[in-house]
């Protein structure tokens, strides 16, 4: 497992989503996004299970208009923030791929497979 600093404390706020590119050009990049809900951070690979494409069409826009669910901008699938489970749309029953997180003294880290 590789550990990457996702962001510093305070850079992701309640009800906000944010995308991140991890790694370097030699190793490739792993695109992930994170959402803070009820003080907890949930992170997922930025990959729709229906089409295998990024979820957002505008930078850091991963949530539906109400900020209650994660939304795929391409076809409108909706996912629960806490579990990544698709609750509406063409991939209902599938789920986003979670990325383990770790809270550190200087920020929030994600753990990615080598």
N, CA, C and O atoms as a printed pandas DataFrame, in Angstrom:
     atom_number atom_name residue_name chain_id  residue_number  x_coord  y_coord  z_coord
0              1         N          UNK        A               1    0.837   -1.189    0.000
1              2        CA          UNK        A               1    0.000    0.000    0.000
2              3         C          UNK        A               1    0.875    1.243    0.000
3              4         O          UNK        A               1    1.885    1.315    0.699
4              5         N          UNK        A               2    0.467    2.207   -0.792
5              6        CA          UNK        A               2    1.124    3.515   -0.817
6              7         C          UNK        A               2    0.214    4.493   -0.076
7              8         O          UNK        A               2   -1.010    4.433   -0.190
8              9         N          UNK        A               3    0.828    5.386    0.677
9             10        CA          UNK        A               3    0.088    6.391    1.438
10            11         C          UNK        A               3    0.332    7.745    0.807
11            12         O          UNK        A               3    1.478    8.158    0.630
12            13         N          UNK        A               4   -0.755    8.444    0.463
13            14        CA          UNK        A               4   -0.668    9.758   -0.177
14            15         C          UNK        A               4   -1.406   10.782    0.674
15            16         O          UNK        A               4   -2.487   10.509    1.195
16            17         N          UNK        A               5   -0.816   11.953    0.810
17            18        CA          UNK        A               5   -1.512   13.057    1.462
18            19         C          UNK        A               5   -2.601   13.544    0.520
19            20         O          UNK        A               5   -2.319   14.018   -0.580
20            21         N          UNK        A               6   -3.830   13.423    0.955
21            22        CA          UNK        A               6   -4.955   13.868    0.141
22            23         C          UNK        A               6   -5.125   15.377    0.275
23            24         O          UNK        A               6   -5.161   16.096   -0.724
24            25         N          UNK        A               7   -5.227   15.844    1.490
25            26        CA          UNK        A               7   -5.353   17.281    1.744
26            27         C          UNK        A               7   -5.065   17.553    3.211
27            28         O          UNK        A               7   -5.071   16.643    4.040
28            29         N          UNK        A               8   -4.817   18.792    3.513
29            30        CA          UNK        A               8   -4.592   19.207    4.895
30            31         C          UNK        A               8   -5.955   19.364    5.581
31            32         O          UNK        A               8   -6.978   19.557    4.925
32            33         N          UNK        A               9   -5.942   19.277    6.900
33            34        CA          UNK        A               9   -7.176   19.500    7.656
34            35         C          UNK        A               9   -7.708   20.892    7.314
35            36         O          UNK        A               9   -6.944   21.855    7.260
36            37         N          UNK        A              10   -8.986   20.995    7.090
37            38        CA          UNK        A              10   -9.602   22.280    6.782
38            39         C          UNK        A              10   -9.713   22.582    5.295
39            40         O          UNK        A              10  -10.430   23.506    4.909
40            41         N          UNK        A              11   -9.015   21.818    4.447
41            42        CA          UNK        A              11   -9.110   22.047    2.998
42            43         C          UNK        A              11  -10.345   21.384    2.384
43            44         O          UNK        A              11  -10.735   21.711    1.263
44            45         N          UNK        A              12  -10.951   20.463    3.114
45            46        CA          UNK        A              12  -12.202   19.839    2.701
46            47         C          UNK        A              12  -13.197   20.119    3.809
47            48         O          UNK        A              12  -12.986   19.716    4.952
48            49         N          UNK        A              13  -14.285   20.808    3.479
49            50        CA          UNK        A              13  -15.231   21.229    4.501
50            51         C          UNK        A              13  -16.539   20.461    4.381
51            52         O          UNK        A              13  -16.793   19.788    3.382
52            53         N          UNK        A              14  -17.350   20.572    5.401
53            54        CA          UNK        A              14  -18.627   19.877    5.478
54            55         C          UNK        A              14  -19.472   20.139    4.229
55            56         O          UNK        A              14  -19.655   21.283    3.814
56            57         N          UNK        A              15  -19.984   19.051    3.641
57            58        CA          UNK        A              15  -20.836   19.152    2.464
58            59         C          UNK        A              15  -20.096   19.429    1.175
59            60         O          UNK        A              15  -20.729   19.680    0.150
60            61         N          UNK        A              16  -18.784   19.392    1.195
61            62        CA          UNK        A              16  -17.975   19.700    0.013
62            63         C          UNK        A              16  -17.407   18.418   -0.582
63            64         O          UNK        A              16  -17.117   17.460    0.134
64            65         N          UNK        A              17  -17.252   18.417   -1.905
65            66        CA          UNK        A              17  -16.559   17.333   -2.601
66            67         C          UNK        A              17  -15.362   17.924   -3.321
67            68         O          UNK        A              17  -15.363   19.090   -3.717
68            69         N          UNK        A              18  -14.327   17.085   -3.483
69            70        CA          UNK        A              18  -13.111   17.580   -4.117
70            71         C          UNK        A              18  -12.402   16.409   -4.775
71            72         O          UNK        A              18  -12.304   15.327   -4.197
72            73         N          UNK        A              19  -11.905   16.632   -5.994
73            74        CA          UNK        A              19  -11.164   15.614   -6.723
74            75         C          UNK        A              19   -9.673   15.787   -6.548
75            76         O          UNK        A              19   -9.185   16.897   -6.339
76            77         N          UNK        A              20   -8.939   14.663   -6.636
77            78        CA          UNK        A              20   -7.491   14.671   -6.440
78            79         C          UNK        A              20   -6.830   13.731   -7.440
79            80         O          UNK        A              20   -7.368   12.669   -7.752
80            81         N          UNK        A              21   -5.665   14.126   -7.939
81            82        CA          UNK        A              21   -4.816   13.253   -8.745
82            83         C          UNK        A              21   -3.624   12.882   -7.889
83            84         O          UNK        A              21   -2.942   13.750   -7.342
84            85         N          UNK        A              22   -3.380   11.596   -7.776
85            86        CA          UNK        A              22   -2.315   11.097   -6.918
86            87         C          UNK        A              22   -1.228   10.457   -7.755
87            88         O          UNK        A              22   -1.463   10.060   -8.896
88            89         N          UNK        A              23   -0.052   10.359   -7.194
89            90        CA          UNK        A              23    1.046    9.696   -7.881
90            91         C          UNK        A              23    1.847   10.668   -8.725
91            92         O          UNK        A              23    1.665   11.883   -8.655
92            93         N          UNK        A              24    2.745   10.095   -9.530
93            94        CA          UNK        A              24    3.548   10.914  -10.424
94            95         C          UNK        A              24    3.459   10.339  -11.831
95            96         O          UNK        A              24    2.908    9.257  -12.032
96            97         N          UNK        A              25    3.998   11.058  -12.794
97            98        CA          UNK        A              25    3.859   10.638  -14.196
98            99         C          UNK        A              25    4.534    9.307  -14.478
99           100         O          UNK        A              25    4.097    8.574  -15.365
100          101         N          UNK        A              26    5.595    8.978  -13.739
101          102        CA          UNK        A              26    6.284    7.705  -13.965
102          103         C          UNK        A              26    5.424    6.528  -13.507
103          104         O          UNK        A              26    5.425    5.471  -14.138
104          105         N          UNK        A              27    4.700    6.712  -12.420
105          106        CA          UNK        A              27    3.885    5.627  -11.878
106          107         C          UNK        A              27    2.438    5.708  -12.348
107          108         O          UNK        A              27    1.642    4.826  -12.028
108          109         N          UNK        A              28    2.086    6.722  -13.083
109          110        CA          UNK        A              28    0.698    6.924  -13.480
110          111         C          UNK        A              28   -0.036    7.691  -12.392
111          112         O          UNK        A              28    0.558    8.046  -11.374
112          113         N          UNK        A              29   -1.307    7.947  -12.595
113          114        CA          UNK        A              29   -2.080    8.671  -11.596
114          115         C          UNK        A              29   -3.296    7.848  -11.213
115          116         O          UNK        A              29   -3.814    7.064  -12.008
116          117         N          UNK        A              30   -3.726    8.035  -10.025
117          118        CA          UNK        A              30   -4.951    7.414   -9.539
118          119         C          UNK        A              30   -5.896    8.537   -9.190
119          120         O          UNK        A              30   -5.647    9.282   -8.242
120          121         N          UNK        A              31   -6.948    8.671   -9.916
121          122        CA          UNK        A              31   -7.895    9.748   -9.655
122          123         C          UNK        A              31   -8.883    9.314   -8.591
123          124         O          UNK        A              31   -9.527    8.271   -8.709
124          125         N          UNK        A              32   -8.994   10.122   -7.557
125          126        CA          UNK        A              32   -9.926    9.857   -6.468
126          127         C          UNK        A              32  -10.674   11.146   -6.149
127          128         O          UNK        A              32  -10.275   12.233   -6.566
128          129         N          UNK        A              33  -11.760   11.004   -5.407
129          130        CA          UNK        A              33  -12.451   12.188   -4.895
130          131         C          UNK        A              33  -12.883   11.892   -3.472
131          132         O          UNK        A              33  -12.995   10.736   -3.064
132          133         N          UNK        A              34  -13.123   12.949   -2.734
133          134        CA          UNK        A              34  -13.532   12.814   -1.345
134          135         C          UNK        A              34  -14.702   13.744   -1.071
135          136         O          UNK        A              34  -14.847   14.797   -1.692
136          137         N          UNK        A              35  -15.528   13.325   -0.125
137          138        CA          UNK        A              35  -16.683   14.108    0.315
138          139         C          UNK        A              35  -16.671   14.108    1.838
139          140         O          UNK        A              35  -16.423   13.077    2.464
140          141         N          UNK        A              36  -16.942   15.274    2.430
141          142        CA          UNK        A              36  -17.081   15.317    3.888
142          143         C          UNK        A              36  -18.561   15.420    4.231
143          144         O          UNK        A              36  -19.266   16.319    3.774
144          145         N          UNK        A              37  -19.010   14.472    5.048
145          146        CA          UNK        A              37  -20.407   14.475    5.497
146          147         C          UNK        A              37  -20.441   14.138    6.976
147          148         O          UNK        A              37  -19.861   13.142    7.409
148          149         N          UNK        A              38  -21.117   14.968    7.744
149          150        CA          UNK        A              38  -21.222   14.794    9.193
150          151         C          UNK        A              38  -19.850   14.651    9.848
151          152         O          UNK        A              38  -19.668   13.862   10.776
152          153         N          UNK        A              39  -18.881   15.434    9.343
153          154        CA          UNK        A              39  -17.548   15.456    9.918
154          155         C          UNK        A              39  -16.659   14.292    9.522
155          156         O          UNK        A              39  -15.508   14.219    9.954
156          157         N          UNK        A              40  -17.170   13.383    8.710
157          158        CA          UNK        A              40  -16.386   12.226    8.273
158          159         C          UNK        A              40  -16.069   12.343    6.784
159          160         O          UNK        A              40  -16.888   12.827    6.003
160          161         N          UNK        A              41  -14.877   11.895    6.399
161          162        CA          UNK        A              41  -14.461   11.955    5.002
162          163         C          UNK        A              41  -14.631   10.584    4.362
163          164         O          UNK        A              41  -14.211    9.567    4.914
164          165         N          UNK        A              42  -15.252   10.575    3.191
165          166        CA          UNK        A              42  -15.447    9.358    2.402
166          167         C          UNK        A              42  -14.720    9.558    1.078
167          168         O          UNK        A              42  -14.910   10.576    0.413
168          169         N          UNK        A              43  -13.895    8.602    0.697
169          170        CA          UNK        A              43  -13.117    8.722   -0.542
170          171         C          UNK        A              43  -13.397    7.529   -1.451
171          172         O          UNK        A              43  -13.575    6.400   -0.994
172          173         N          UNK        A              44  -13.430    7.816   -2.760
173          174        CA          UNK        A              44  -13.714    6.798   -3.777
174          175         C          UNK        A              44  -12.844    7.032   -4.995
175          176         O          UNK        A              44  -12.377    8.145   -5.233
176          177         N          UNK        A              45  -12.629    5.978   -5.763
177          178        CA          UNK        A              45  -11.996    6.143   -7.068
178          179         C          UNK        A              45  -12.976    6.904   -7.946
179          180         O          UNK        A              45  -14.185    6.677   -7.888
180          181         N          UNK        A              46  -12.449    7.803   -8.752
181          182        CA          UNK        A              46  -13.281    8.625   -9.638
182          183         C          UNK        A              46  -13.561    7.841  -10.908
183          184         O          UNK        A              46  -12.979    8.093  -11.963
184          185         N          UNK        A              47  -14.475    6.876  -10.774
185          186        CA          UNK        A              47  -14.764    5.978  -11.878
186          187         C          UNK        A              47  -16.189    5.459  -11.737
187          188         O          UNK        A              47  -16.508    4.754  -10.779
188          189         N          UNK        A              48  -17.038    5.807  -12.686
189          190        CA          UNK        A              48  -18.429    5.354  -12.658
190          191         C          UNK        A              48  -18.488    3.860  -12.983
191          192         O          UNK        A              48  -17.904    3.435  -13.980
192          193         N          UNK        A              49  -19.175    3.053  -12.172
193          194        CA          UNK        A              49  -19.245    1.619  -12.463
194          195         C          UNK        A              49  -20.036    1.294  -13.729
195          196         O          UNK        A              49  -19.914    0.191  -14.262
196          197         N          UNK        A              50  -20.834    2.222  -14.210
197          198        CA          UNK        A              50  -21.637    1.987  -15.412
198          199         C          UNK        A              50  -20.828    2.134  -16.694
199          200         O          UNK        A              50  -20.887    1.270  -17.569
200          201         N          UNK        A              51  -20.074    3.221  -16.811
201          202        CA          UNK        A              51  -19.362    3.497  -18.060
202          203         C          UNK        A              51  -17.850    3.557  -17.916
203          204         O          UNK        A              51  -17.141    3.653  -18.917
204          205         N          UNK        A              52  -17.343    3.502  -16.688
205          206        CA          UNK        A              52  -15.901    3.543  -16.474
206          207         C          UNK        A              52  -15.286    4.901  -16.745
207          208         O          UNK        A              52  -14.106    4.992  -17.085
208          209         N          UNK        A              53  -16.070    5.956  -16.600
209          210        CA          UNK        A              53  -15.593    7.316  -16.853
210          211         C          UNK        A              53  -15.593    8.114  -15.551
211          212         O          UNK        A              53  -16.177    7.695  -14.552
212          213         N          UNK        A              54  -14.930    9.269  -15.578
213          214        CA          UNK        A              54  -14.956   10.150  -14.408
214          215         C          UNK        A              54  -16.385   10.590  -14.130
215          216         O          UNK        A              54  -17.201   10.710  -15.044
216          217         N          UNK        A              55  -16.675   10.827  -12.869
217          218        CA          UNK        A              55  -18.035   11.192  -12.461
218          219         C          UNK        A              55  -18.382   12.654  -12.711
219          220         O          UNK        A              55  -19.528   12.973  -13.026
220          221         N          UNK        A              56  -17.400   13.544  -12.572
221          222        CA          UNK        A              56  -17.701   14.979  -12.651
222          223         C          UNK        A              56  -17.464   15.523  -14.060
223          224         O          UNK        A              56  -16.663   14.986  -14.824
224          225         N          UNK        A              57  -18.176   16.597  -14.382
225          226        CA          UNK        A              57  -17.904   17.302  -15.642
226          227         C          UNK        A              57  -17.331   18.682  -15.372
227          228         O          UNK        A              57  -16.780   19.314  -16.273
228          229         N          UNK        A              58  -17.454   19.152  -14.146
229          230        CA          UNK        A              58  -16.803   20.386  -13.704
230          231         C          UNK        A              58  -15.945   20.044  -12.495
231          232         O          UNK        A              58  -16.305   19.185  -11.691
232          233         N          UNK        A              59  -14.826   20.713  -12.373
233          234        CA          UNK        A              59  -13.887   20.438  -11.293
234          235         C          UNK        A              59  -14.569   20.446   -9.922
235          236         O          UNK        A              59  -15.283   21.386   -9.573
236          237         N          UNK        A              60  -14.335   19.390   -9.163
237          238        CA          UNK        A              60  -14.814   19.236   -7.787
238          239         C          UNK        A              60  -16.331   19.184   -7.649
239          240         O          UNK        A              60  -16.849   19.394   -6.552
240          241         N          UNK        A              61  -17.053   18.910   -8.727
241          242        CA          UNK        A              61  -18.523   18.828   -8.684
242          243         C          UNK        A              61  -18.950   17.361   -8.734
243          244         O          UNK        A              61  -19.220   16.823   -9.807
244          245         N          UNK        A              62  -19.009   16.722   -7.566
245          246        CA          UNK        A              62  -19.363   15.310   -7.473
246          247         C          UNK        A              62  -20.723   15.079   -6.837
247          248         O          UNK        A              62  -21.191   13.941   -6.801
248          249         N          UNK        A              63  -21.372   16.122   -6.335
249          250        CA          UNK        A              63  -22.624   15.967   -5.602
250          251         C          UNK        A              63  -23.823   16.451   -6.407
251          252         O          UNK        A              63  -23.694   17.285   -7.303
252          253         N          UNK        A              64  -24.990   15.910   -6.070
253          254        CA          UNK        A              64  -26.226   16.368   -6.696
254          255         C          UNK        A              64  -26.520   17.789   -6.209
255          256         O          UNK        A              64  -25.858   18.264   -5.285
256          257         N          UNK        A              65  -27.494   18.476   -6.807
257          258        CA          UNK        A              65  -27.763   19.874   -6.428
258          259         C          UNK        A              65  -28.067   20.076   -4.940
259          260         O          UNK        A              65  -27.788   21.144   -4.396
260          261         N          UNK        A              66  -28.634   19.062   -4.278
261          262        CA          UNK        A              66  -28.948   19.178   -2.855
262          263         C          UNK        A              66  -27.758   18.838   -1.960
263          264         O          UNK        A              66  -27.811   19.067   -0.751
264          265         N          UNK        A              67  -26.683   18.293   -2.539
265          266        CA          UNK        A              67  -25.526   17.883   -1.761
266          267         C          UNK        A              67  -25.770   16.643   -0.927
267          268         O          UNK        A              67  -25.019   16.362    0.007
268          269         N          UNK        A              68  -26.824   15.893   -1.261
269          270        CA          UNK        A              68  -27.196   14.716   -0.480
270          271         C          UNK        A              68  -26.612   13.418   -1.022
271          272         O          UNK        A              68  -26.433   12.455   -0.277
272          273         N          UNK        A              69  -26.315   13.393   -2.324
273          274        CA          UNK        A              69  -25.831   12.179   -2.981
274          275         C          UNK        A              69  -24.701   12.514   -3.945
275          276         O          UNK        A              69  -24.595   13.642   -4.426
276          277         N          UNK        A              70  -23.869   11.533   -4.218
277          278        CA          UNK        A              70  -22.869   11.661   -5.278
278          279         C          UNK        A              70  -23.595   11.424   -6.592
279          280         O          UNK        A              70  -24.435   10.529   -6.682
280          281         N          UNK        A              71  -23.282   12.217   -7.610
281          282        CA          UNK        A              71  -23.980   12.103   -8.887
282          283         C          UNK        A              71  -23.001   11.988  -10.036
283          284         O          UNK        A              71  -22.017   12.725  -10.101
284          285         N          UNK        A              72  -23.271   11.060  -10.947
285          286        CA          UNK        A              72  -22.496   10.954  -12.176
286          287         C          UNK        A              72  -23.044   11.987  -13.158
287          288         O          UNK        A              72  -24.228   11.964  -13.494
288          289         N          UNK        A              73  -22.192   12.880  -13.610
289          290        CA          UNK        A              73  -22.629   13.955  -14.507
290          291         C          UNK        A              73  -23.024   13.431  -15.878
291          292         O          UNK        A              73  -23.810   14.080  -16.568
292          293         N          UNK        A              74  -22.507   12.274  -16.299
293          294        CA          UNK        A              74  -22.794   11.771  -17.644
294          295         C          UNK        A              74  -24.193   11.206  -17.799
295          296         O          UNK        A              74  -24.858   11.469  -18.802
296          297         N          UNK        A              75  -24.652   10.433  -16.822
297          298        CA          UNK        A              75  -25.961    9.815  -16.991
298          299         C          UNK        A              75  -26.853    9.917  -15.757
299          300         O          UNK        A              75  -27.919    9.302  -15.716
300          301         N          UNK        A              76  -26.436   10.678  -14.760
301          302        CA          UNK        A              76  -27.297   10.993  -13.630
302          303         C          UNK        A              76  -27.403    9.934  -12.548
303          304         O          UNK        A              76  -28.229   10.079  -11.647
304          305         N          UNK        A              77  -26.607    8.879  -12.594
305          306        CA          UNK        A              77  -26.659    7.874  -11.529
306          307         C          UNK        A              77  -26.371    8.540  -10.191
307          308         O          UNK        A              77  -25.563    9.465  -10.105
308          309         N          UNK        A              78  -27.042    8.059   -9.149
309          310        CA          UNK        A              78  -26.894    8.627   -7.811
310          311         C          UNK        A              78  -26.342    7.572   -6.862
311          312         O          UNK        A              78  -26.754    6.412   -6.892
312          313         N          UNK        A              79  -25.398    7.995   -6.018
313          314        CA          UNK        A              79  -24.706    7.089   -5.109
314          315         C          UNK        A              79  -24.766    7.639   -3.692
315          316         O          UNK        A              79  -24.667    8.849   -3.492
316          317         N          UNK        A              80  -24.927    6.755   -2.703
317          318        CA          UNK        A              80  -24.894    7.172   -1.310
318          319         C          UNK        A              80  -23.477    7.612   -0.954
319          320         O          UNK        A              80  -22.501    6.964   -1.334
320          321         N          UNK        A              81  -23.375    8.712   -0.225
321          322        CA          UNK        A              81  -22.068    9.234    0.153
322          323         C          UNK        A              81  -21.350    8.268    1.081
323          324         O          UNK        A              81  -20.154    8.028    0.913
324          325         N          UNK        A              82  -22.050    7.715    2.049
325          326        CA          UNK        A              82  -21.421    6.885    3.072
326          327         C          UNK        A              82  -20.962    5.516    2.572
327          328         O          UNK        A              82  -20.001    4.961    3.105
328          329         N          UNK        A              83  -21.630    4.964    1.560
329          330        CA          UNK        A              83  -21.325    3.598    1.123
330          331         C          UNK        A              83  -20.868    3.496   -0.331
331          332         O          UNK        A              83  -20.254    2.501   -0.716
332          333         N          UNK        A              84  -21.159    4.508   -1.138
333          334        CA          UNK        A              84  -20.851    4.456   -2.559
334          335         C          UNK        A              84  -21.841    3.637   -3.365
335          336         O          UNK        A              84  -21.671    3.485   -4.575
336          337         N          UNK        A              85  -22.877    3.102   -2.718
337          338        CA          UNK        A              85  -23.864    2.270   -3.408
338          339         C          UNK        A              85  -24.712    3.114   -4.355
339          340         O          UNK        A              85  -25.180    4.193   -3.992
340          341         N          UNK        A              86  -24.903    2.606   -5.576
341          342        CA          UNK        A              86  -25.750    3.286   -6.556
342          343         C          UNK        A              86  -27.209    3.011   -6.201
343          344         O          UNK        A              86  -27.638    1.858   -6.147
344          345         N          UNK        A              87  -27.965    4.078   -5.961
345          346        CA          UNK        A              87  -29.362    3.950   -5.560
346          347         C          UNK        A              87  -30.330    4.356   -6.660
347          348         O          UNK        A              87  -31.538    4.167   -6.517
348          349         N          UNK        A              88  -29.819    4.911   -7.759
349          350        CA          UNK        A              88  -30.681    5.286   -8.892
350          351         C          UNK        A              88  -29.830    5.425  -10.139
351          352         O          UNK        A              88  -28.682    5.866  -10.087
352          353         N          UNK        A              89  -30.424    5.037  -11.270
353          354        CA          UNK        A              89  -29.710    5.156  -12.537
354          355         C          UNK        A              89  -29.342    3.803  -13.108
355          356         O          UNK        A              89  -29.704    2.769  -12.545
356          357         N          UNK        A              90  -28.624    3.799  -14.223
357          358        CA          UNK        A              90  -28.341    2.558  -14.940
358          359         C          UNK        A              90  -27.417    1.586  -14.214
359          360         O          UNK        A              90  -27.296    0.436  -14.635
360          361         N          UNK        A              91  -26.773    2.011  -13.151
361          362        CA          UNK        A              91  -25.890    1.098  -12.426
362          363         C          UNK        A              91  -26.438    0.773  -11.041
363          364         O          UNK        A              91  -25.676    0.409  -10.145
364          365         N          UNK        A              92  -27.763    0.899  -10.853
365          366        CA          UNK        A              92  -28.379    0.615   -9.555
366          367         C          UNK        A              92  -27.951   -0.762   -9.067
367          368         O          UNK        A              92  -27.994   -1.745   -9.806
368          369         N          UNK        A              93  -27.542   -0.808   -7.819
369          370        CA          UNK        A              93  -27.070   -2.056   -7.231
370          371         C          UNK        A              93  -25.558   -2.195   -7.265
371          372         O          UNK        A              93  -24.997   -2.953   -6.474
372          373         N          UNK        A              94  -24.885   -1.484   -8.160
373          374        CA          UNK        A              94  -23.423   -1.462   -8.197
374          375         C          UNK        A              94  -22.948   -0.444   -7.164
375          376         O          UNK        A              94  -23.757    0.168   -6.466
376          377         N          UNK        A              95  -21.651   -0.270   -7.073
377          378        CA          UNK        A              95  -21.120    0.691   -6.105
378          379         C          UNK        A              95  -19.810    1.278   -6.596
379          380         O          UNK        A              95  -19.096    0.671   -7.394
380          381         N          UNK        A              96  -19.511    2.463   -6.106
381          382        CA          UNK        A              96  -18.207    3.075   -6.340
382          383         C          UNK        A              96  -17.155    2.293   -5.564
383          384         O          UNK        A              96  -17.471    1.613   -4.587
384          385         N          UNK        A              97  -15.907    2.392   -6.001
385          386        CA          UNK        A              97  -14.806    1.709   -5.325
386          387         C          UNK        A              97  -14.270    2.598   -4.216
387          388         O          UNK        A              97  -13.717    3.665   -4.486
388          389         N          UNK        A              98  -14.430    2.159   -2.950
389          390        CA          UNK        A              98  -13.939    2.986   -1.847
390          391         C          UNK        A              98  -12.419    3.005   -1.784
391          392         O          UNK        A              98  -11.754    2.051   -2.190
392          393         N          UNK        A              99  -11.891    4.085   -1.278
393          394        CA          UNK        A              99  -10.453    4.243   -1.061
394          395         C          UNK        A              99  -10.258    4.457    0.436
395          396         O          UNK        A              99  -10.812    5.403    0.996
396          397         N          UNK        A             100   -9.480    3.596    1.097
397          398        CA          UNK        A             100   -9.274    3.760    2.536
398          399         C          UNK        A             100   -8.588    5.081    2.857
399          400         O          UNK        A             100   -7.677    5.516    2.154
400          401         N          UNK        A             101   -9.045    5.704    3.931
401          402        CA          UNK        A             101   -8.436    6.957    4.365
402          403         C          UNK        A             101   -7.867    6.789    5.762
403          404         O          UNK        A             101   -8.230    5.879    6.508
404          405         N          UNK        A             102   -6.975    7.687    6.079
405          406        CA          UNK        A             102   -6.347    7.699    7.394
406          407         C          UNK        A             102   -6.171    9.154    7.803
407          408         O          UNK        A             102   -5.694    9.973    7.017
408          409         N          UNK        A             103   -6.553    9.468    9.019
409          410        CA          UNK        A             103   -6.382   10.821    9.529
410          411         C          UNK        A             103   -5.013   10.906   10.179
411          412         O          UNK        A             103   -4.692   10.113   11.064
412          413         N          UNK        A             104   -4.211   11.855    9.749
413          414        CA          UNK        A             104   -2.891   12.072   10.318
414          415         C          UNK        A             104   -2.827   13.405   11.023
415          416         O          UNK        A             104   -3.775   14.190   10.980
416          417         N          UNK        A             105   -1.730   13.654   11.660
417          418        CA          UNK        A             105   -1.560   14.908   12.393
418          419         C          UNK        A             105   -1.612   16.110   11.461
419          420         O          UNK        A             105   -2.140   17.161   11.823
420          421         N          UNK        A             106   -1.058   15.951   10.252
421          422        CA          UNK        A             106   -0.973   17.082    9.326
422          423         C          UNK        A             106   -2.009   17.058    8.210
423          424         O          UNK        A             106   -2.023   17.961    7.374
424          425         N          UNK        A             107   -2.879   16.045    8.174
425          426        CA          UNK        A             107   -3.885   16.027    7.132
426          427         C          UNK        A             107   -4.564   14.677    6.987
427          428         O          UNK        A             107   -4.468   13.807    7.852
428          429         N          UNK        A             108   -5.251   14.533    5.869
429          430        CA          UNK        A             108   -6.003   13.320    5.552
430          431         C          UNK        A             108   -5.241   12.577    4.449
431          432         O          UNK        A             108   -4.874   13.163    3.431
432          433         N          UNK        A             109   -5.016   11.300    4.666
433          434        CA          UNK        A             109   -4.273   10.478    3.721
434          435         C          UNK        A             109   -5.183    9.429    3.102
435          436         O          UNK        A             109   -6.172    9.015    3.708
436          437         N          UNK        A             110   -4.841    9.000    1.888
437          438        CA          UNK        A             110   -5.506    7.852    1.286
438          439         C          UNK        A             110   -4.473    6.762    1.119
439          440         O          UNK        A             110   -3.286    7.029    0.936
440          441         N          UNK        A             111   -4.943    5.529    1.185
441          442        CA          UNK        A             111   -4.086    4.359    1.019
442          443         C          UNK        A             111   -4.455    3.698   -0.303
443          444         O          UNK        A             111   -5.599    3.292   -0.510
444          445         N          UNK        A             112   -3.476    3.597   -1.192
445          446        CA          UNK        A             112   -3.708    3.045   -2.531
446          447         C          UNK        A             112   -2.856    1.792   -2.708
447          448         O          UNK        A             112   -1.715    1.732   -2.248
448          449         N          UNK        A             113   -3.424    0.795   -3.379
449          450        CA          UNK        A             113   -2.679   -0.422   -3.680
450          451         C          UNK        A             113   -1.501   -0.088   -4.590
451          452         O          UNK        A             113   -1.593    0.798   -5.440
452          453         N          UNK        A             114   -0.405   -0.797   -4.405
453          454        CA          UNK        A             114    0.799   -0.585   -5.236
454          455         C          UNK        A             114    0.530   -0.932   -6.679
455          456         O          UNK        A             114    1.423   -0.816   -7.518
